[in-house]
Amino acid sequence: MTDLPPPSKKKLGLVIDLDTCVGCHACAVSCKEWNAGGFAAPLTDEKPYGKDPSGVWFNRVHSYEVAATEGYASSPMPQPAMTLHFPRSCLHCETPACVTVCPTGASYKRAEDGIVLVDEDKCIGCKLCSWACPYGAREYSEVEGVMKKCTLCVDRIYNENLAESERQPACVQACPTRARHFGDLGDPESKVSKLVAERGGVDLLPQLGYQPVNKYLPPRPRRTGETTAAAPAQDETLDTAALPPMLRWLDRVLSR
């Protein structure tokens, strides 16, 4: 089985804001477009317009209907029903089970930045990593017979031929609501670490002990829209003599 490197000081990962994600799938599409020709290429699709389509997607977005609540002790205000959009991809765990179960060393965690990758030349397609991953982040390519996964666009974030502002994962670059953030979560002074601290970012399934590097920012409380009865509005009178000439003329035309 594959050993893990010592914990790295640098921990590159994503922070996903569930409060501002609108479920547009721009992250999934941009990821597919970039990685179809990058480090993990190709990302194949089989029968995309048939009855049983299948394909490799590193990002998937699930939408859930959340029922209204009456409020809790920590948040006494009732919460209205809402739709929650939940993007899912590899979390680049600190102690990833997908790596330790790999019999060939194809799945590995980089010591320099904590990114979890797959060496497809070593992968035998046994799917042990997909069974071990509790987050469902592994993708099996039926065409190539190997496992694939999110690479954090490793061929993009270190690409010096790109402008520095573009050296971030394709999903982050494409998000129209800025619900996705990228940076070093091992540095407490980084923007992403401060964002997690300010918004109470959480791990996905922390009880499993895999220590995901990626964090989720929970939705902010919503208002129900119920308000107390407002006082009846008072009629306002308009002094047309005080209006400019053009508006006085327009008032006469519209009042006919």
MARZA-380315 format. One line per field, with one value per residue: chain; residue number from 0; x, y, z of N, C-alpha, C in turn. Coordinates in nm, 2 decimals, padded with zeros to 4 digits. Example, Ala and Ser with C-alpha at 12.3 -4.5 7.8 and 13.67 -1.06 7.14 Angstrom:
REM residues 2
cadena	[A;A];
num	[0;1];
npx	[01.32;01.28];
npy	[-00.57;-00.22];
npz	[00.78;00.71];
capx	[01.23;01.37];
capy	[-00.45;-00.11];
capz	[00.78;00.71];
cpx	[01.32;01.29];
cpy	[-00.33;00.00];
cpz	[00.78;00.79];
END
This chain:
REM residues 256
cadena	[A;A;A;A;A;A;A;A;A;A;A;A;A;A;A;A;A;A;A;A;A;A;A;A;A;A;A;A;A;A;A;A;A;A;A;A;A;A;A;A;A;A;A;A;A;A;A;A;A;A;A;A;A;A;A;A;A;A;A;A;A;A;A;A;A;A;A;A;A;A;A;A;A;A;A;A;A;A;A;A;A;A;A;A;A;A;A;A;A;A;A;A;A;A;A;A;A;A;A;A;A;A;A;A;A;A;A;A;A;A;A;A;A;A;A;A;A;A;A;A;A;A;A;A;A;A;A;A;A;A;A;A;A;A;A;A;A;A;A;A;A;A;A;A;A;A;A;A;A;A;A;A;A;A;A;A;A;A;A;A;A;A;A;A;A;A;A;A;A;A;A;A;A;A;A;A;A;A;A;A;A;A;A;A;A;A;A;A;A;A;A;A;A;A;A;A;A;A;A;A;A;A;A;A;A;A;A;A;A;A;A;A;A;A;A;A;A;A;A;A;A;A;A;A;A;A;A;A;A;A;A;A;A;A;A;A;A;A;A;A;A;A;A;A;A;A;A;A;A;A;A;A;A;A;A;A];
num	[0;1;2;3;4;5;6;7;8;9;10;11;12;13;14;15;16;17;18;19;20;21;22;23;24;25;26;27;28;29;30;31;32;33;34;35;36;37;38;39;40;41;42;43;44;45;46;47;48;49;50;51;52;53;54;55;56;57;58;59;60;61;62;63;64;65;66;67;68;69;70;71;72;73;74;75;76;77;78;79;80;81;82;83;84;85;86;87;88;89;90;91;92;93;94;95;96;97;98;99;100;101;102;103;104;105;106;107;108;109;110;111;112;113;114;115;116;117;118;119;120;121;122;123;124;125;126;127;128;129;130;131;132;133;134;135;136;137;138;139;140;141;142;143;144;145;146;147;148;149;150;151;152;153;154;155;156;157;158;159;160;161;162;163;164;165;166;167;168;169;170;171;172;173;174;175;176;177;178;179;180;181;182;183;184;185;186;187;188;189;190;191;192;193;194;195;196;197;198;199;200;201;202;203;204;205;206;207;208;209;210;211;212;213;214;215;216;217;218;219;220;221;222;223;224;225;226;227;228;229;230;231;232;233;234;235;236;237;238;239;240;241;242;243;244;245;246;247;248;249;250;251;252;253;254;255];
npx	[00.08;00.03;00.24;00.20;00.33;00.53;00.34;00.27;00.38;00.27;-00.06;-00.25;-00.57;-00.93;-01.19;-01.52;-01.81;-02.12;-02.32;-02.33;-02.32;-02.48;-02.55;-02.49;-02.33;-02.10;-01.85;-01.81;-01.83;-01.62;-01.40;-01.41;-01.36;-01.09;-00.94;-00.97;-00.78;-00.55;-00.34;-00.47;-00.59;-00.74;-01.08;-01.33;-01.64;-01.92;-02.18;-02.32;-02.57;-02.75;-02.96;-02.83;-02.60;-02.25;-01.96;-01.65;-01.62;-01.48;-01.58;-01.89;-02.22;-02.46;-02.80;-03.02;-03.33;-03.41;-03.59;-03.82;-03.74;-03.80;-03.63;-03.34;-03.18;-02.93;-02.97;-03.23;-03.41;-03.66;-03.61;-03.65;-03.77;-03.53;-03.32;-03.03;-02.72;-02.47;-02.14;-01.92;-01.61;-01.27;-01.13;-00.87;-00.74;-00.57;-00.50;-00.55;-00.76;-00.78;-00.53;-00.37;-00.48;-00.41;-00.27;-00.05;00.08;-00.01;-00.20;-00.12;00.01;00.13;00.43;00.52;00.30;00.07;-00.13;-00.34;-00.29;-00.31;-00.11;-00.14;00.00;00.07;-00.17;-00.40;-00.67;-00.82;-01.01;-01.00;-00.94;-01.16;-01.36;-01.27;-01.28;-01.47;-01.61;-01.69;-01.53;-01.37;-01.32;-01.39;-01.26;-01.41;-01.32;-01.04;-00.97;-00.87;-00.83;-00.94;-00.92;-00.99;-00.73;-00.66;-00.60;-00.32;-00.15;-00.20;-00.19;00.07;00.18;00.39;00.36;00.11;-00.08;-00.04;-00.27;-00.43;-00.34;-00.49;-00.72;-00.94;-01.21;-01.24;-01.17;-01.38;-01.61;-01.91;-02.02;-01.83;-01.80;-01.61;-01.29;-00.94;-00.63;-00.36;-00.42;-00.27;-00.14;-00.20;-00.23;-00.32;-00.55;-00.76;-00.75;-00.81;-01.07;-01.21;-01.18;-01.33;-01.59;-01.66;-01.58;-01.61;-01.52;-01.59;-01.77;-01.62;-01.59;-01.49;-01.22;-01.03;-00.94;-01.00;-00.86;-00.99;-01.25;-01.58;-01.80;-02.07;-02.42;-02.55;-02.79;-03.13;-03.39;-03.74;-03.92;-04.15;-04.31;-04.40;-04.72;-04.73;-04.76;-05.03;-04.97;-04.93;-05.11;-04.95;-04.90;-04.85;-04.67;-04.71;-04.63;-04.38;-04.22;-03.98;-04.00;-04.02;-04.10;-04.34;-04.49;-04.49;-04.63;-04.89;-04.95;-04.96;-05.17;-05.40];
npy	[-00.12;00.24;00.48;00.78;01.12;01.32;01.56;01.85;02.20;02.38;02.39;02.36;02.44;02.45;02.69;02.69;02.87;02.82;02.99;03.17;03.02;02.95;02.73;02.71;02.55;02.64;02.60;02.32;02.29;02.46;02.33;02.08;02.16;02.27;02.06;01.86;01.89;01.89;01.80;01.57;01.47;01.25;01.37;01.18;01.12;00.91;00.82;01.08;01.19;00.99;00.73;00.63;00.80;00.85;00.96;01.15;01.37;01.61;01.80;01.82;01.93;01.93;01.98;02.07;02.06;02.25;02.22;02.44;02.58;02.61;02.74;02.74;02.70;02.82;02.97;03.15;03.26;03.18;02.99;03.02;02.80;02.68;02.65;02.46;02.46;02.24;02.20;01.95;01.79;01.65;01.66;01.68;01.56;01.56;01.31;01.10;00.84;00.72;00.72;00.56;00.31;00.24;00.00;00.01;00.25;00.45;00.65;00.93;01.17;01.49;01.61;01.87;02.05;01.94;01.85;01.60;01.34;01.14;00.90;00.80;00.62;00.42;00.33;00.07;00.05;-00.07;00.03;00.05;00.29;00.45;00.32;00.36;00.63;00.85;01.06;01.04;01.13;01.02;00.94;00.71;00.62;00.47;00.43;00.45;00.29;00.37;00.55;00.88;01.22;01.54;01.78;02.01;02.18;02.16;02.19;02.45;02.63;02.66;02.75;02.95;03.09;03.20;03.48;03.61;03.65;03.46;03.22;03.01;02.75;02.63;02.63;02.81;03.05;03.07;03.10;03.28;03.41;03.43;03.23;03.04;02.99;03.00;02.90;02.89;02.69;02.61;02.83;03.05;03.32;03.36;03.47;03.28;03.13;03.32;03.38;03.15;03.14;03.37;03.32;03.08;02.83;02.49;02.14;01.86;01.59;01.56;01.37;01.14;01.16;01.22;01.47;01.69;01.92;02.12;02.35;02.43;02.70;02.78;02.84;03.17;03.29;03.31;03.55;03.53;03.68;03.77;04.04;04.30;04.46;04.74;05.09;05.27;05.42;05.77;06.00;06.19;06.52;06.69;06.96;07.12;07.36;07.40;07.24;07.18;07.34;07.14;06.91;07.00;07.03;06.76;06.65;06.76;06.64;06.37;06.37;06.40];
npz	[00.00;-00.04;00.10;00.30;00.26;00.50;00.69;00.51;00.51;00.34;00.22;-00.03;-00.14;-00.17;-00.09;-00.04;-00.08;00.04;00.07;-00.14;-00.37;-00.67;-00.81;-01.09;-01.24;-01.37;-01.27;-01.30;-01.58;-01.68;-01.55;-01.68;-01.94;-01.92;-01.82;-02.00;-02.18;-02.04;-01.76;-01.67;-01.89;-02.14;-02.07;-02.09;-02.26;-02.28;-02.49;-02.46;-02.53;-02.51;-02.37;-02.14;-02.04;-01.97;-01.81;-01.73;-01.48;-01.29;-01.11;-00.96;-00.91;-00.67;-00.59;-00.33;-00.16;00.12;00.41;00.58;00.90;01.25;01.40;01.63;01.95;01.93;01.71;01.71;01.53;01.30;01.00;00.65;00.39;00.15;-00.14;-00.15;-00.30;-00.37;-00.44;-00.54;-00.51;-00.52;-00.20;-00.12;00.11;00.43;00.54;00.32;00.25;00.00;-00.10;00.07;00.03;-00.22;-00.43;-00.61;-00.59;-00.75;-00.68;-00.50;-00.26;-00.28;-00.14;-00.13;-00.16;-00.08;-00.26;-00.39;-00.63;-00.93;-01.08;-01.39;-01.54;-01.36;-01.26;-01.23;-01.25;-01.05;-00.87;-00.59;-00.46;-00.52;-00.37;-00.12;-00.08;00.10;00.00;-00.25;-00.47;-00.66;-01.01;-01.26;-01.56;-01.82;-02.07;-02.08;-01.86;-01.61;-01.30;-01.22;-01.11;-00.94;-00.99;-00.88;-01.08;-01.14;-01.34;-01.42;-01.21;-01.15;-01.38;-01.55;-01.78;-01.79;-01.69;-01.36;-01.22;-01.33;-01.25;-01.10;-01.01;-01.27;-01.21;-01.01;-01.14;-01.32;-01.17;-01.14;-00.92;-00.74;-00.55;-00.50;-00.37;-00.37;-00.23;00.01;00.26;00.47;00.57;00.82;00.78;00.53;00.27;00.23;00.46;00.66;00.57;00.62;00.90;00.97;00.87;00.99;00.86;00.76;00.79;00.57;00.67;00.93;01.13;01.03;01.02;00.82;00.76;00.56;00.33;00.18;00.25;00.36;00.35;00.56;00.48;00.53;00.78;00.68;00.62;00.70;00.57;00.69;00.83;01.06;01.06;00.86;00.91;00.76;00.44;00.40;00.21;-00.04;-00.15;-00.45;-00.55;-00.82;-00.92;-00.84;-00.99;-01.25;-01.58;-01.79;-01.66;-01.56;-01.79;-01.87;-01.66;-01.71;-01.95;-01.89;-01.71;-01.85];
capx	[00.00;00.11;00.26;00.18;00.45;00.51;00.25;00.34;00.34;00.18;-00.17;-00.33;-00.70;-01.05;-01.29;-01.65;-01.91;-02.25;-02.41;-02.33;-02.32;-02.62;-02.58;-02.49;-02.24;-01.99;-01.73;-01.80;-01.80;-01.48;-01.31;-01.41;-01.29;-00.95;-00.87;-00.99;-00.65;-00.44;-00.26;-00.54;-00.66;-00.87;-01.19;-01.41;-01.79;-01.98;-02.32;-02.37;-02.70;-02.82;-03.04;-02.74;-02.47;-02.15;-01.84;-01.56;-01.64;-01.41;-01.67;-02.03;-02.30;-02.59;-02.90;-03.11;-03.44;-03.40;-03.72;-03.82;-03.72;-03.86;-03.52;-03.28;-03.13;-02.82;-03.03;-03.37;-03.49;-03.70;-03.55;-03.75;-03.73;-03.43;-03.24;-02.89;-02.64;-02.35;-02.04;-01.84;-01.49;-01.17;-01.10;-00.72;-00.74;-00.44;-00.47;-00.65;-00.77;-00.77;-00.39;-00.32;-00.53;-00.36;-00.17;00.06;00.14;-00.07;-00.25;-00.02;00.00;00.25;00.49;00.55;00.19;-00.05;-00.22;-00.35;-00.29;-00.31;-00.02;-00.22;00.08;00.08;-00.30;-00.45;-00.81;-00.88;-01.12;-00.99;-00.94;-01.30;-01.43;-01.22;-01.31;-01.61;-01.67;-01.73;-01.46;-01.29;-01.39;-01.33;-01.27;-01.44;-01.24;-00.89;-00.96;-00.79;-00.90;-00.91;-00.97;-00.95;-00.59;-00.65;-00.54;-00.18;-00.08;-00.24;-00.16;00.22;00.21;00.44;00.32;-00.01;-00.07;-00.04;-00.41;-00.50;-00.28;-00.58;-00.80;-01.04;-01.34;-01.23;-01.16;-01.50;-01.73;-01.96;-02.06;-01.71;-01.83;-01.50;-01.17;-00.82;-00.51;-00.28;-00.49;-00.17;-00.09;-00.31;-00.25;-00.36;-00.69;-00.86;-00.76;-00.89;-01.21;-01.26;-01.20;-01.44;-01.72;-01.68;-01.57;-01.62;-01.48;-01.70;-01.76;-01.49;-01.59;-01.42;-01.08;-00.94;-00.89;-01.00;-00.80;-01.10;-01.35;-01.71;-01.86;-02.21;-02.51;-02.59;-02.93;-03.22;-03.51;-03.86;-04.00;-04.27;-04.29;-04.51;-04.80;-04.67;-04.86;-05.07;-04.90;-05.00;-05.11;-04.86;-04.95;-04.74;-04.67;-04.66;-04.57;-04.24;-04.15;-03.92;-04.10;-04.03;-04.18;-04.48;-04.55;-04.51;-04.74;-05.01;-04.98;-05.00;-05.29;-05.52];
capy	[00.00;00.36;00.56;00.93;01.20;01.40;01.67;01.97;02.33;02.44;02.31;02.42;02.39;02.54;02.73;02.70;02.94;02.77;03.10;03.24;02.93;02.95;02.60;02.74;02.45;02.70;02.53;02.19;02.30;02.51;02.23;01.98;02.22;02.28;01.93;01.78;01.90;01.92;01.70;01.44;01.45;01.32;01.35;01.12;01.11;00.80;00.84;01.19;01.22;00.87;00.70;00.60;00.87;00.84;01.05;01.19;01.50;01.63;01.88;01.79;02.02;01.88;02.08;02.01;02.15;02.25;02.26;02.56;02.54;02.70;02.80;02.66;02.78;02.90;03.07;03.14;03.30;03.07;02.99;02.98;02.69;02.73;02.56;02.46;02.40;02.18;02.16;01.83;01.75;01.60;01.76;01.68;01.53;01.55;01.17;01.05;00.69;00.68;00.70;00.45;00.18;00.21;-00.11;00.04;00.39;00.54;00.76;00.98;01.30;01.57;01.66;02.01;02.14;01.86;01.81;01.45;01.32;01.00;00.87;00.71;00.51;00.32;00.29;-00.05;00.06;-00.16;00.11;00.05;00.43;00.50;00.26;00.41;00.77;00.87;01.18;01.01;01.22;00.96;00.91;00.60;00.63;00.34;00.42;00.43;00.19;00.42;00.64;01.02;01.31;01.68;01.80;02.15;02.24;02.17;02.24;02.59;02.72;02.68;02.79;03.09;03.15;03.26;03.60;03.57;03.65;03.34;03.10;02.95;02.65;02.68;02.64;02.94;03.15;03.08;03.12;03.41;03.47;03.43;03.13;02.95;03.07;02.92;02.95;02.81;02.68;02.59;02.96;03.11;03.46;03.37;03.52;03.18;03.09;03.43;03.37;03.03;03.18;03.47;03.27;02.95;02.73;02.35;02.02;01.77;01.47;01.56;01.26;01.03;01.18;01.23;01.60;01.75;02.06;02.20;02.39;02.48;02.81;02.75;02.95;03.27;03.28;03.39;03.61;03.46;03.78;03.81;04.16;04.35;04.54;04.87;05.20;05.30;05.53;05.89;06.06;06.30;06.61;06.73;07.10;07.12;07.49;07.40;07.16;07.25;07.35;07.02;06.82;07.05;06.99;06.61;06.62;06.80;06.55;06.24;06.39;06.42];
capz	[00.00;-00.06;00.22;00.29;00.30;00.62;00.67;00.45;00.57;00.24;00.19;-00.13;-00.15;-00.21;00.01;-00.12;-00.01;00.01;00.08;-00.27;-00.49;-00.73;-00.88;-01.23;-01.30;-01.44;-01.22;-01.36;-01.72;-01.70;-01.51;-01.79;-02.06;-01.90;-01.79;-02.12;-02.26;-01.94;-01.68;-01.66;-02.02;-02.18;-01.99;-02.19;-02.24;-02.36;-02.52;-02.39;-02.56;-02.51;-02.25;-02.03;-02.06;-01.87;-01.84;-01.62;-01.43;-01.16;-01.03;-00.97;-00.83;-00.63;-00.54;-00.23;-00.10;00.26;00.46;00.67;01.04;01.35;01.48;01.73;02.06;01.88;01.61;01.74;01.43;01.20;00.87;00.54;00.30;00.06;-00.22;-00.12;-00.40;-00.30;-00.53;-00.48;-00.58;-00.43;-00.09;-00.10;00.25;00.49;00.55;00.23;00.24;-00.14;-00.13;00.15;-00.01;-00.36;-00.43;-00.70;-00.58;-00.85;-00.60;-00.41;-00.21;-00.30;-00.01;-00.14;-00.15;-00.03;-00.36;-00.42;-00.77;-00.98;-01.19;-01.47;-01.59;-01.26;-01.22;-01.29;-01.25;-00.95;-00.81;-00.45;-00.42;-00.52;-00.26;00.01;-00.07;00.15;-00.06;-00.39;-00.55;-00.77;-01.13;-01.34;-01.71;-01.89;-02.20;-02.05;-01.76;-01.50;-01.21;-01.24;-01.00;-00.94;-00.97;-00.85;-01.20;-01.10;-01.46;-01.44;-01.09;-01.16;-01.52;-01.55;-01.91;-01.76;-01.60;-01.22;-01.18;-01.39;-01.19;-01.01;-01.07;-01.37;-01.15;-00.93;-01.24;-01.39;-01.09;-01.16;-00.79;-00.65;-00.44;-00.48;-00.34;-00.38;-00.16;00.10;00.39;00.58;00.62;00.89;00.74;00.39;00.26;00.25;00.60;00.73;00.53;00.70;01.04;00.98;00.84;01.05;00.76;00.82;00.71;00.53;00.75;01.01;01.22;00.97;01.05;00.70;00.76;00.43;00.32;00.13;00.35;00.31;00.43;00.57;00.44;00.63;00.81;00.59;00.68;00.65;00.50;00.77;00.89;01.13;00.98;00.85;00.92;00.62;00.39;00.39;00.07;-00.06;-00.25;-00.54;-00.58;-00.96;-00.96;-00.80;-01.08;-01.37;-01.69;-01.87;-01.58;-01.55;-01.92;-01.87;-01.57;-01.77;-02.06;-01.83;-01.63;-01.93];
cpx	[00.09;00.12;00.23;00.31;00.42;00.41;00.32;00.29;00.24;00.07;-00.27;-00.47;-00.81;-01.13;-01.42;-01.76;-02.05;-02.36;-02.43;-02.33;-02.47;-02.64;-02.57;-02.41;-02.13;-01.86;-01.70;-01.76;-01.66;-01.38;-01.30;-01.33;-01.14;-00.88;-00.89;-00.86;-00.53;-00.38;-00.34;-00.62;-00.64;-00.97;-01.31;-01.56;-01.84;-02.13;-02.38;-02.51;-02.79;-02.90;-02.95;-02.60;-02.38;-02.03;-01.76;-01.58;-01.57;-01.49;-01.81;-02.10;-02.43;-02.67;-03.00;-03.21;-03.43;-03.53;-03.71;-03.80;-03.78;-03.75;-03.47;-03.23;-03.01;-02.86;-03.18;-03.46;-03.54;-03.64;-03.64;-03.69;-03.63;-03.38;-03.10;-02.81;-02.50;-02.25;-01.96;-01.73;-01.39;-01.14;-00.95;-00.69;-00.59;-00.40;-00.57;-00.65;-00.75;-00.62;-00.33;-00.36;-00.47;-00.25;-00.05;00.13;00.09;-00.13;-00.15;-00.05;00.13;00.30;00.50;00.42;00.06;-00.15;-00.22;-00.37;-00.29;-00.20;-00.09;-00.13;00.09;-00.06;-00.35;-00.60;-00.88;-01.00;-01.11;-01.00;-01.09;-01.39;-01.39;-01.25;-01.45;-01.68;-01.71;-01.66;-01.38;-01.38;-01.32;-01.36;-01.29;-01.35;-01.10;-00.87;-00.87;-00.88;-00.85;-00.97;-00.93;-00.80;-00.56;-00.58;-00.39;-00.10;-00.11;-00.18;-00.01;00.27;00.26;00.41;00.19;00.01;-00.10;-00.19;-00.49;-00.44;-00.37;-00.66;-00.91;-01.17;-01.35;-01.24;-01.30;-01.62;-01.79;-02.00;-01.95;-01.74;-01.71;-01.37;-01.05;-00.70;-00.45;-00.35;-00.40;-00.12;-00.21;-00.33;-00.29;-00.51;-00.79;-00.87;-00.83;-01.04;-01.28;-01.28;-01.31;-01.57;-01.75;-01.68;-01.56;-01.56;-01.60;-01.67;-01.64;-01.48;-01.51;-01.27;-00.98;-00.89;-00.88;-00.94;-00.91;-01.20;-01.47;-01.76;-02.01;-02.30;-02.54;-02.74;-03.01;-03.33;-03.63;-03.94;-04.12;-04.23;-04.41;-04.59;-04.75;-04.79;-04.90;-05.00;-04.99;-05.00;-05.02;-04.91;-04.83;-04.76;-04.62;-04.60;-04.42;-04.16;-04.08;-04.02;-04.12;-04.12;-04.32;-04.56;-04.59;-04.62;-04.88;-05.05;-05.03;-05.13;-05.42;-05.61];
cpy	[00.13;00.44;00.71;01.00;01.27;01.51;01.79;02.10;02.40;02.34;02.38;02.36;02.49;02.57;02.76;02.76;02.90;02.88;03.17;03.16;02.93;02.83;02.62;02.63;02.51;02.63;02.40;02.20;02.35;02.41;02.12;02.04;02.23;02.15;01.83;01.78;01.92;01.79;01.57;01.41;01.30;01.29;01.30;01.13;01.00;00.82;00.96;01.23;01.10;00.85;00.68;00.67;00.85;00.92;01.08;01.33;01.52;01.72;01.84;01.88;01.95;01.98;02.01;02.11;02.14;02.30;02.37;02.50;02.65;02.77;02.71;02.76;02.87;03.00;03.07;03.19;03.19;03.09;02.95;02.86;02.75;02.61;02.57;02.39;02.36;02.13;02.05;01.80;01.69;01.71;01.76;01.66;01.53;01.40;01.10;00.90;00.64;00.65;00.58;00.31;00.14;00.11;-00.08;00.17;00.49;00.67;00.81;01.13;01.37;01.63;01.81;02.10;02.07;01.82;01.66;01.43;01.17;00.99;00.76;00.59;00.39;00.26;00.17;-00.06;-00.04;-00.10;00.10;00.20;00.49;00.44;00.31;00.55;00.79;00.98;01.16;01.10;01.16;00.93;00.80;00.62;00.49;00.32;00.38;00.32;00.24;00.52;00.78;01.10;01.45;01.69;01.94;02.23;02.27;02.22;02.39;02.68;02.74;02.72;02.93;03.16;03.22;03.39;03.55;03.56;03.53;03.21;03.05;02.84;02.71;02.71;02.77;03.06;03.17;03.11;03.26;03.48;03.47;03.34;03.04;03.04;02.96;02.98;02.84;02.80;02.63;02.71;03.03;03.26;03.47;03.42;03.40;03.13;03.19;03.42;03.26;03.07;03.28;03.41;03.13;02.84;02.59;02.25;01.94;01.64;01.46;01.44;01.14;01.04;01.19;01.37;01.67;01.89;02.16;02.23;02.44;02.59;02.79;02.87;03.05;03.25;03.37;03.45;03.54;03.55;03.82;03.93;04.21;04.44;04.69;04.97;05.24;05.43;05.66;05.95;06.18;06.39;06.67;06.88;07.12;07.25;07.49;07.31;07.24;07.25;07.22;06.92;06.87;07.02;06.84;06.58;06.65;06.70;06.41;06.25;06.40;06.29];
cpz	[00.00;00.07;00.20;00.33;00.44;00.59;00.62;00.51;00.47;00.21;00.10;-00.13;-00.18;-00.09;-00.07;-00.04;-00.05;00.01;-00.06;-00.39;-00.54;-00.81;-01.03;-01.31;-01.39;-01.40;-01.29;-01.51;-01.75;-01.66;-01.63;-01.91;-02.04;-01.89;-01.91;-02.21;-02.17;-01.88;-01.69;-01.78;-02.07;-02.08;-02.08;-02.16;-02.33;-02.37;-02.44;-02.42;-02.57;-02.38;-02.12;-02.05;-01.94;-01.91;-01.72;-01.60;-01.30;-01.06;-01.06;-00.87;-00.80;-00.57;-00.45;-00.18;00.05;00.32;00.56;00.81;01.13;01.43;01.59;01.84;02.02;01.78;01.62;01.63;01.34;01.07;00.76;00.46;00.20;-00.02;-00.19;-00.24;-00.34;-00.41;-00.46;-00.57;-00.48;-00.33;-00.05;00.05;00.30;00.51;00.46;00.23;00.10;-00.17;-00.05;00.10;-00.15;-00.36;-00.52;-00.68;-00.68;-00.79;-00.50;-00.37;-00.22;-00.17;-00.01;-00.12;-00.11;-00.13;-00.38;-00.57;-00.80;-01.09;-01.27;-01.53;-01.49;-01.22;-01.30;-01.29;-01.16;-00.87;-00.65;-00.39;-00.41;-00.41;-00.13;00.03;-00.02;00.09;-00.20;-00.49;-00.66;-00.89;-01.21;-01.48;-01.77;-02.01;-02.17;-01.94;-01.64;-01.42;-01.24;-01.13;-01.02;-00.91;-00.92;-00.96;-01.18;-01.22;-01.50;-01.33;-01.09;-01.29;-01.53;-01.68;-01.90;-01.67;-01.46;-01.17;-01.23;-01.34;-01.07;-01.08;-01.16;-01.31;-01.07;-01.03;-01.30;-01.30;-01.10;-01.03;-00.69;-00.52;-00.41;-00.47;-00.33;-00.30;-00.07;00.24;00.50;00.64;00.69;00.85;00.60;00.39;00.28;00.39;00.69;00.70;00.61;00.84;01.06;00.97;00.91;00.95;00.83;00.73;00.68;00.60;00.84;01.10;01.16;00.99;00.94;00.68;00.62;00.44;00.28;00.24;00.28;00.41;00.44;00.52;00.56;00.66;00.72;00.67;00.62;00.56;00.57;00.84;00.96;01.04;00.98;00.86;00.78;00.57;00.38;00.25;00.07;-00.17;-00.32;-00.58;-00.72;-01.00;-00.93;-00.90;-01.19;-01.49;-01.77;-01.79;-01.56;-01.67;-01.92;-01.77;-01.63;-01.88;-02.00;-01.75;-01.71;-01.92];
END
